[in-house]
Amino acid sequence: MKRRDFLKNSVFATGSILGFPTIIKSSVLAAGAKPNGKINIGQIGFGRIALTHDLPETIKHGLCRVVAVADPDSKRARDGKKWIEDYYTKKTGNAGYVNVKVYADYKELLADKSIDAVIISTPDHWHAQPAMEAALAGKDIYLQKPTSLTIAEGRQMADCVKKTGRIFQIGSQQRSASPWPQFKRVCELVRNGKIGQVKNIIIGLPGDPSGPEEPEMPVPENLNYDMWLGSTPLVYYTEKRVHPQNSYDRPGWLRCEQFGAGMITGWGAHHLDIAHWGMGTELTGPVEIEGTAEFPTSGLWNVHGDFDVRAKYANGVTMHVSGKNPNGVRFEGDAGWIFVSRGSGQVTSSDPVSGDPKNSPVLVSDMKIYEAPLGPNDIHLYDSPEQHLNWLECILSRKEPITPAEVAHRSCSACLVSHIAMKLGRKVRWNPDKEQFIDDPEANAMLSRPQRKPYGTTCVKA
């Protein structure tokens, strides 16, 4: 399964992603449709994921028009404006098709009444707050995973989206037919008992290496570093803590626990979501978790290295998550097993691929399991053509997308309780209904983090 090659040589090489606009079907036109059929979108955060994934996968559809970009790094904001305008110039032949507005503060973008929806492609610690504020501003939201930095933030965000009734989609693109239809197929087979009763799920995730200490550096004039840090503690600037100033390579913040939990949420949000989808546990979580992990004791990059997590769900299924397992999800039942992964497919060049030498996206104990037909009375899961397109169509129809806020929160919270178990190095018991650890004040103290004002979800008047 090959992924479209994006911008191999230049940040502005827009020619590689051009395509014909999607025709708007009458079935998706509803009360939410705009008179001209275009959804005006603002891009919040113009970094690696926005450049290589979120913008290309959204802007190509004729349902929308990207009209604004916001980033606390003015250089990146200007790059975003140029990228979008160059795209439309080449696509339409009209150099004045759109004059993209640039904002240093995303809150000013949210105040723009002409903008209908936003894509939030920011670092993990800047996910929940702008999503809440966008919902309160009446904007529909596409949010990069993971949903939140903490479980408390995720709950606030999911509740806010529900209260406002906005259309919310998380970037769990493994659920959609393009580019990886095998995930839906496998989950349908599992849900319909084709491997018998599910007993175990084995998940493999990549890891991140640690790094050396990094010297303090002057803050670039183009970066509002205080805003970039947001609700997290004030620490000295060094480029490898933030993002490269002269490229769009993988940023260093991904390896700093201050801004995220590492690969347990970075890729765990994808694979645990698939495990939940296959089990039918999308609105709950594990009830018992134990974990161990190696955490660096020095250096700037301090997210987990090698790790091992074992969890149990109320339905009796056990889950084993480790970097030593092949990258993917293996469902084991009493009548067979099936393993699913992206194979050789990647979103960005730094994405790891399956541990299978042949990069096969599906392995199965018996091919008859994978080839088994589904009847009209079987469970048929949500059919989404592509994650961003599904979001756009749901903005118009006002139907729920394939991965709404509550589902997104539950996938993320399962990762975060695993991270807490890894940090504690012992077994914890979790009540997914109350979202509290049972008789464990030490673990419950880790459900949230102090937030540095004036930033953070606690400062949002929901």
C-alpha positions as CSV (number, residue, x, y, z in Angstrom):
1,M,0.0,0.0,0.0
2,K,1.9,3.0,-1.2
3,R,1.3,6.5,0.3
4,R,1.3,9.6,-1.9
5,D,4.7,11.2,-2.0
6,F,4.5,14.7,-0.5
7,L,6.9,17.5,-1.0
8,K,10.1,15.5,-1.4
9,N,12.3,18.3,-2.4
10,S,10.8,21.5,-1.2
11,V,8.4,23.0,1.3
12,F,6.8,24.8,-1.6
13,A,6.8,22.0,-4.2
14,T,3.0,22.0,-4.5
15,G,2.9,20.2,-7.8
16,S,3.1,16.8,-6.2
17,I,-0.2,17.0,-4.4
18,L,-2.4,18.6,-7.0
19,G,-5.6,16.8,-8.0
20,F,-9.1,17.4,-9.3
21,P,-11.6,18.7,-6.8
22,T,-14.1,16.3,-5.3
23,I,-17.6,16.7,-6.7
24,I,-20.1,17.6,-4.0
25,K,-22.8,14.9,-3.8
26,S,-26.3,16.0,-3.2
27,S,-26.5,13.5,-0.3
28,V,-24.1,15.5,1.7
29,L,-25.7,18.8,1.2
30,A,-27.8,19.6,4.3
31,A,-28.6,22.4,6.7
32,G,-24.9,22.9,7.3
33,A,-24.0,23.5,3.7
34,K,-22.8,27.0,2.6
35,P,-24.4,28.6,-0.4
36,N,-21.3,28.0,-2.6
37,G,-20.6,24.6,-1.1
38,K,-17.2,25.7,0.2
39,I,-16.2,25.3,3.9
40,N,-13.7,28.1,4.9
41,I,-10.9,26.5,6.9
42,G,-8.3,28.0,9.1
43,Q,-5.1,26.1,9.7
44,I,-3.8,26.3,13.3
45,G,-0.1,25.3,13.4
46,F,2.0,25.0,10.3
47,G,4.6,22.4,11.1
48,R,5.6,19.0,9.7
49,I,2.2,17.3,10.1
50,A,0.3,20.2,8.6
51,L,2.7,20.5,5.7
52,T,3.0,16.8,4.8
53,H,-0.4,15.4,5.9
54,D,-3.3,17.5,7.2
55,L,-3.2,20.3,4.6
56,P,-2.5,18.2,1.5
57,E,-5.2,15.7,2.6
58,T,-7.8,18.4,3.1
59,I,-7.1,21.1,0.6
60,K,-7.4,18.7,-2.4
61,H,-11.1,18.3,-1.8
62,G,-13.5,20.7,-3.6
63,L,-15.7,20.9,-0.5
64,C,-13.3,23.4,1.2
65,R,-11.1,26.5,0.8
66,V,-8.2,27.1,3.2
67,V,-8.3,30.8,4.0
68,A,-6.1,31.4,7.1
69,V,-3.1,30.1,9.0
70,A,-1.9,30.8,12.6
71,D,1.4,29.9,14.2
72,P,3.4,31.5,17.0
73,D,6.5,31.2,14.7
74,S,6.0,34.0,12.2
75,K,8.4,32.3,9.7
76,R,6.2,29.2,9.7
77,A,3.0,31.2,9.4
78,R,4.4,33.0,6.4
79,D,5.5,29.7,4.9
80,G,2.0,28.4,5.4
81,K,0.5,31.4,3.6
82,K,2.8,30.9,0.7
83,W,2.2,27.2,0.5
84,I,-1.6,27.5,0.4
85,E,-1.6,30.4,-2.1
86,D,0.9,28.6,-4.3
87,Y,-1.3,25.5,-4.2
88,Y,-4.4,27.4,-5.3
89,T,-2.5,29.4,-8.0
90,K,-1.3,26.2,-9.6
91,K,-4.7,24.5,-9.2
92,T,-6.9,27.3,-10.5
93,G,-4.5,29.3,-12.6
94,N,-5.6,32.3,-10.7
95,A,-2.8,34.0,-8.6
96,G,-5.4,35.9,-6.7
97,Y,-7.8,33.0,-5.9
98,V,-7.2,33.4,-2.2
99,N,-5.4,35.9,0.0
100,V,-4.6,33.8,3.1
101,K,-4.9,35.6,6.4
102,V,-2.0,35.2,8.8
103,Y,-2.4,35.2,12.6
104,A,0.3,35.1,15.3
105,D,-2.4,34.2,17.8
106,Y,-4.8,31.4,16.9
107,K,-7.5,33.1,19.1
108,E,-7.7,35.9,16.5
109,L,-8.2,33.3,13.8
110,L,-11.1,31.8,15.9
111,A,-12.7,35.3,16.2
112,D,-12.9,35.5,12.4
113,K,-16.5,35.0,11.6
114,S,-15.8,34.0,8.0
115,I,-14.0,30.8,9.1
116,D,-16.2,27.8,9.5
117,A,-13.8,25.1,10.7
118,V,-10.2,24.6,11.8
119,I,-7.5,22.1,11.5
120,I,-5.3,21.9,14.6
121,S,-1.9,20.5,13.8
122,T,0.0,21.7,16.9
123,P,2.3,20.0,19.4
124,D,0.5,17.6,21.8
125,H,0.4,20.2,24.7
126,W,-1.5,22.5,22.4
127,H,-4.4,20.1,21.4
128,A,-7.2,20.2,24.0
129,Q,-7.2,24.0,24.7
130,P,-7.6,25.3,21.1
131,A,-10.1,22.5,20.3
132,M,-12.2,23.7,23.2
133,E,-11.9,27.3,22.2
134,A,-12.7,26.5,18.6
135,A,-15.9,24.6,19.7
136,L,-17.0,27.5,21.8
137,A,-16.3,29.9,18.8
138,G,-18.7,27.8,16.7
139,K,-16.0,26.2,14.6
140,D,-15.9,22.5,13.5
141,I,-12.6,20.8,14.4
142,Y,-10.1,18.4,12.9
143,L,-7.5,17.6,15.6
144,Q,-4.3,15.8,15.3
145,K,-3.9,12.9,17.7
146,P,-3.3,12.4,20.6
147,T,-6.4,14.2,22.0
148,S,-4.7,15.7,25.0
149,L,-1.7,16.0,27.2
150,T,-3.6,14.6,30.3
151,I,-6.8,12.7,30.9
152,A,-8.3,15.6,32.7
153,E,-7.7,17.9,29.7
154,G,-9.2,15.2,27.4
155,R,-12.4,14.9,29.5
156,Q,-12.8,18.7,29.5
157,M,-12.4,18.8,25.7
158,A,-14.8,16.0,25.0
159,D,-17.4,17.5,27.2
160,C,-17.0,20.9,25.6
161,V,-17.4,19.5,22.1
162,K,-20.5,17.5,23.1
163,K,-22.0,20.6,24.8
164,T,-21.5,22.8,21.7
165,G,-22.5,20.2,19.2
166,R,-19.6,20.9,16.9
167,I,-18.3,18.4,14.3
168,F,-15.1,16.9,15.6
169,Q,-12.7,14.5,14.0
170,I,-9.4,13.2,15.4
171,G,-6.6,12.2,13.1
172,S,-7.1,8.4,13.5
173,Q,-6.7,7.8,9.8
174,Q,-6.2,4.1,10.1
175,R,-10.0,3.9,10.4
176,S,-10.6,5.2,6.9
177,A,-10.5,3.4,3.6
178,S,-7.7,5.6,2.2
179,P,-4.9,4.7,2.5
180,W,-5.3,1.7,4.7
181,P,-8.6,-0.2,4.2
182,Q,-7.2,-3.3,5.9
183,F,-7.8,-2.0,9.4
184,K,-11.6,-1.7,8.9
185,R,-11.7,-5.1,7.3
186,V,-9.8,-6.7,10.2
187,C,-11.9,-5.0,12.8
188,E,-15.1,-6.2,11.1
189,L,-13.8,-9.7,11.0
190,V,-13.0,-9.6,14.7
191,R,-16.3,-8.0,15.7
192,N,-18.2,-10.7,13.8
193,G,-16.4,-13.5,15.6
194,K,-14.4,-14.8,12.6
195,I,-11.4,-15.6,14.9
196,G,-13.8,-16.8,17.6
197,Q,-13.9,-15.1,21.0
198,V,-11.1,-12.6,21.4
199,K,-8.7,-13.5,24.2
200,N,-5.6,-11.4,23.7
201,I,-4.5,-8.3,21.8
202,I,-0.8,-7.8,21.1
203,I,0.3,-4.3,20.0
204,G,3.7,-3.2,18.9
205,L,4.8,0.5,19.0
206,P,8.0,2.2,18.0
207,G,10.2,3.9,20.6
208,D,12.3,7.1,20.8
209,P,16.0,7.3,21.7
210,S,17.2,9.7,24.3
211,G,19.7,12.5,23.6
212,P,22.4,14.6,25.2
213,E,22.1,17.8,27.1
214,E,21.5,20.8,24.9
215,P,22.8,24.4,25.5
216,E,20.6,27.4,26.1
217,M,20.1,29.4,22.9
218,P,18.7,32.8,22.1
219,V,15.0,32.7,21.3
220,P,14.6,33.4,17.5
221,E,12.9,36.7,16.9
222,N,10.3,35.0,14.8
223,L,9.1,32.7,17.6
224,N,6.7,33.7,20.4
225,Y,8.3,31.1,22.8
226,D,6.2,31.9,25.8
227,M,3.0,31.2,23.7
228,W,4.6,28.1,22.2
229,L,5.3,26.7,25.8
230,G,1.7,27.4,26.6
231,S,0.5,25.8,29.8
232,T,3.7,23.9,30.4
233,P,6.5,25.2,32.7
234,L,8.8,28.0,31.6
235,V,12.2,26.4,30.5
236,Y,15.1,27.8,28.6
237,Y,15.0,27.8,24.8
238,T,17.1,25.4,22.8
239,E,16.2,24.5,19.2
240,K,16.0,20.7,19.8
241,R,13.4,21.3,22.4
242,V,11.1,23.0,19.9
243,H,11.3,22.6,16.1
244,P,14.0,23.1,13.5
245,Q,14.2,26.7,12.3
246,N,15.4,25.9,8.8
247,S,13.5,22.7,7.9
248,Y,10.3,20.8,8.6
249,D,12.0,17.7,9.9
250,R,10.8,15.7,12.9
251,P,10.7,18.2,15.8
252,G,12.5,17.7,19.1
253,W,9.4,18.4,21.4
254,L,8.2,14.9,20.5
255,R,10.9,13.5,22.8
256,C,10.2,15.8,25.8
257,E,7.8,14.7,28.4
258,Q,6.9,18.3,29.1
259,F,5.0,18.3,25.9
260,G,3.8,14.7,25.5
261,A,4.1,11.1,26.7
262,G,6.2,9.8,23.8
263,M,5.3,7.0,21.5
264,I,2.8,5.4,24.0
265,T,0.4,8.2,22.9
266,G,2.1,9.2,19.6
267,W,1.5,5.8,18.0
268,G,-0.5,4.3,20.8
269,A,-3.4,6.6,19.9
270,H,-3.5,4.9,16.5
271,H,-3.1,1.2,17.5
272,L,-5.1,1.2,20.7
273,D,-7.9,2.9,18.8
274,I,-7.9,0.0,16.4
275,A,-7.9,-2.4,19.3
276,H,-10.9,-0.6,20.8
277,W,-12.6,-0.6,17.4
278,G,-12.1,-4.3,16.9
279,M,-13.3,-5.1,20.5
280,G,-16.2,-2.8,20.5
281,T,-14.8,-0.9,23.5
282,E,-14.6,2.5,22.0
283,L,-16.4,4.2,24.9
284,T,-14.6,2.6,27.8
285,G,-11.1,1.6,28.7
286,P,-9.0,-1.0,30.5
287,V,-9.8,-1.9,34.2
288,E,-6.3,-3.1,35.2
289,I,-2.9,-2.0,33.9
290,E,0.7,-2.7,34.9
291,G,3.7,-1.4,33.1
292,T,7.5,-0.9,33.2
293,A,9.6,1.4,31.1
294,E,13.1,2.8,30.8
295,F,13.2,6.6,31.2
296,P,16.4,8.6,30.5
297,T,18.0,10.0,33.7
298,S,19.8,12.8,31.8
299,G,19.6,14.7,28.5
300,L,17.0,16.9,26.9
301,W,15.0,14.1,25.5
302,N,13.3,12.2,28.3
303,V,10.3,10.3,27.0
304,H,10.2,6.6,27.6
305,G,12.4,4.2,25.8
306,D,11.9,0.4,26.0
307,F,8.6,-0.3,27.7
308,D,6.1,-3.1,28.5
309,V,2.4,-2.6,29.3
310,R,-0.1,-5.3,30.1
311,A,-3.8,-4.4,30.5
312,K,-7.1,-6.1,31.1
313,Y,-10.5,-5.1,30.0
314,A,-13.9,-5.8,31.6
315,N,-14.7,-8.2,28.8
316,G,-11.8,-10.4,29.9
317,V,-9.5,-9.5,27.0
318,T,-5.9,-8.9,27.9
319,M,-3.7,-6.5,26.0
320,H,0.1,-6.5,25.7
321,V,1.7,-3.3,24.4
322,S,5.5,-3.2,23.9
323,G,8.1,-1.8,21.6
324,K,9.5,-5.3,21.3
325,N,6.3,-6.5,19.4
326,P,6.0,-6.0,15.7
327,N,4.5,-2.6,14.9
328,G,0.8,-3.3,14.4
329,V,-2.2,-4.9,16.1
330,R,-2.6,-8.7,16.5
331,F,-6.0,-10.0,17.6
332,E,-5.9,-13.5,19.1
333,G,-9.1,-15.5,19.4
334,D,-10.0,-19.1,20.3
335,A,-10.5,-19.9,16.6
336,G,-7.5,-18.1,15.1
337,W,-5.5,-14.9,15.0
338,I,-5.0,-11.9,12.6
339,F,-2.4,-9.2,12.6
340,V,-2.9,-5.8,10.9
341,S,-0.5,-3.0,10.3
342,R,0.2,-0.2,7.8
343,G,2.7,-2.5,6.0
344,S,5.0,-0.2,4.1
345,G,2.6,2.8,4.3
346,Q,3.8,6.0,5.9
347,V,2.4,9.4,6.6
348,T,5.8,11.0,7.0
349,S,9.3,9.8,6.2
350,S,10.1,9.2,9.8
351,D,7.2,6.8,10.4
352,P,8.3,3.2,11.2
353,V,6.9,0.4,9.2
354,S,5.7,-3.1,10.1
355,G,8.1,-5.5,11.8
356,D,7.2,-8.1,9.1
357,P,10.2,-8.5,6.7
358,K,7.8,-8.3,3.7
359,N,5.9,-5.4,5.2
360,S,2.7,-7.3,4.7
361,P,-0.2,-5.3,6.0
362,V,-2.2,-8.4,7.1
363,L,-1.0,-11.7,8.5
364,V,-3.5,-14.4,9.5
365,S,-3.5,-17.9,10.9
366,D,-5.8,-19.1,8.1
367,M,-6.5,-17.0,4.9
368,K,-10.1,-18.3,5.0
369,I,-10.6,-16.0,8.0
370,Y,-9.6,-12.9,6.0
371,E,-11.6,-14.0,3.0
372,A,-14.8,-14.7,5.0
373,P,-17.7,-12.8,3.5
374,L,-19.9,-10.6,5.7
375,G,-23.6,-11.0,5.4
376,P,-26.3,-8.3,5.7
377,N,-27.0,-9.2,9.3
378,D,-23.3,-9.0,10.3
379,I,-21.8,-6.0,12.0
380,H,-20.7,-3.5,9.3
381,L,-18.5,-0.7,10.7
382,Y,-18.6,3.0,9.7
383,D,-17.5,3.4,6.1
384,S,-15.2,6.4,5.7
385,P,-13.5,7.2,2.4
386,E,-10.6,9.2,4.0
387,Q,-10.4,10.8,7.4
388,H,-10.3,14.5,6.3
389,L,-12.9,14.0,3.6
390,N,-15.2,12.3,6.1
391,W,-14.8,15.3,8.4
392,L,-15.7,17.7,5.5
393,E,-18.7,15.7,4.5
394,C,-19.9,15.6,8.1
395,I,-19.6,19.3,8.4
396,L,-22.1,19.6,5.6
397,S,-24.4,16.8,6.7
398,R,-24.0,17.4,10.5
399,K,-23.6,13.7,10.9
400,E,-21.1,12.3,13.4
401,P,-17.7,11.5,11.9
402,I,-16.0,8.2,12.1
403,T,-13.8,9.2,15.1
404,P,-15.6,11.8,17.2
405,A,-14.4,13.4,20.4
406,E,-15.5,10.9,23.0
407,V,-14.0,8.0,21.0
408,A,-10.8,10.0,20.5
409,H,-10.6,10.7,24.2
410,R,-11.1,7.1,25.2
411,S,-8.3,5.9,22.9
412,C,-6.0,8.6,24.3
413,S,-6.9,8.0,27.9
414,A,-6.1,4.2,27.5
415,C,-2.6,5.3,26.4
416,L,-2.3,7.8,29.3
417,V,-3.3,5.3,32.0
418,S,-0.7,3.0,30.5
419,H,1.9,5.8,30.7
420,I,1.0,6.4,34.4
421,A,1.5,2.7,35.1
422,M,4.8,2.9,33.3
423,K,5.9,5.9,35.4
424,L,4.8,4.1,38.6
425,G,6.2,0.8,37.6
426,R,3.4,-1.2,39.2
427,K,-0.2,-2.4,38.7
428,V,-3.0,0.1,38.9
429,R,-6.8,-0.4,38.8
430,W,-8.8,1.9,36.6
431,N,-12.5,2.8,36.7
432,P,-13.3,3.9,33.1
433,D,-16.8,5.1,34.0
434,K,-15.5,7.5,36.7
435,E,-12.1,8.0,35.0
436,Q,-10.4,7.5,38.3
437,F,-7.9,5.0,39.7
438,I,-9.3,2.8,42.4
439,D,-7.9,3.5,45.9
440,D,-4.7,5.0,44.5
441,P,-4.2,8.7,45.3
442,E,-0.6,8.6,43.9
443,A,-1.9,7.5,40.4
444,N,-4.9,9.9,40.6
445,A,-2.5,12.8,41.2
446,M,-1.2,12.1,37.7
447,L,-4.5,12.6,35.9
448,S,-3.7,16.3,35.4
449,R,-0.7,18.6,35.4
450,P,-0.3,22.1,36.8
451,Q,-1.1,24.7,34.1
452,R,0.9,27.9,33.6
453,K,-1.5,30.8,33.3
454,P,-2.8,32.4,31.2
455,Y,-2.7,29.2,29.2
456,G,-4.4,25.9,29.7
457,T,-7.8,24.3,29.6
458,T,-8.6,25.5,33.1
459,C,-8.5,29.0,31.7
460,V,-11.2,28.3,29.1
461,K,-14.6,29.5,30.0
462,A,-16.7,26.5,28.7
